[in-house]
């Protein structure tokens, strides 16, 4: 029931009973428990209907009292948000980042400082129930250890442990692959709501991927699954930071697009804004920009065709810088897909751009951080409040 109002928004007792297949007395009992724990509240509908009789009370998540901290360590930006139950971003801090910026220890300093300022603004009765960080690299699921970060080197600094210790809130900070979190976000709150088999492709200098199969994130044996950016598409292509050659991210990533467009050496032109500038130039008729998008779109089409053949997804979602790249090369991507993918799996696949924009990985981090309290709300709240009670 808590998951329902968290993801779908405030709902009347009648709606909850019908949607969850429970009788009204059970809904009343569950609501009473969640209200006593400070997770939801009941109130009269703000826009009463015209039906006669007493209106059904509406159950709303306590967004300002129960929250998580979401961190996004992107290659070109750092973002921290305080996200309330129900998915509402209550407050946030964001700063740009250059490739030559300080190491992992300084990264922790920046993120922790921003998070502490957000916590100070929360109400006295507010409680943080989780925290998660989106990271552009290979992350081991068992201990959230970063195994490989080709475009954001943090050395041996354990980001999750360091952040948790600096925050002192009694909650661990989970570290997860950013594209996996993007897939989770689009499945729960974005373009992929209602689609239980989808692939999310995320661009942020490199390229990452998250795969949802049967409504669940596909992680592989140790959580390393979904490294779509390192799928080889061009054996004679550019060298990749992983040691291979012709990986998808070397053929469709930001650096390659800017190089094809003749903008690689322009000072200060990197990141999302630089990619969008190429797409805008192509829209205005710039021949070089158009050709750059055509070449990148060609390889992106091959990558999507391989994924469609292997996973038979219902939807492929493009996010991060790939959202803009796809918008500028959609015709080429679709053309290659039509000629390279098997007819049966490609017939009904939908190609979509992220509905959550630049916040997709931040939203995913928040949803991951909420997972434990949604699974066992009363026990998690009791555990977090124990130190305060003693």
CORDA-V645659 format. One line per field, one symbol per residue. phi: phi as a letter, one per 20 degrees, with the letter a starting at -180 (. if undefined). A space follows every 10 residues. Layout:
# CORDA-V645659
phi = ???
This chain:
# CORDA-V645659
phi = .fffffedng bfgffffffe mdefffffff ffffffenec cdbfffcgfe ffnffffdec fefeecbcdd dceefdbccc cedegonffe abcbbfcdge fgffffgfgf ffffffffff efffefcedr bbceceaecf ffclefeacf dbedmeffgf fffffffmen cfdfdcfffg fffffffecd fegndecbcd dcdbmeccbc cdcmncfedn fcnefnfffd ffdbgdeffd ffoecmfgff ecfgffgfff emcfeffmeb mgffffffff fffeofffff ffffffffff fffffffffe dlfebdddcm ffffffgecg ffgfffgfed effffegdfd dcegedlfeg ffffffffff gffffbffff ffffeggffe
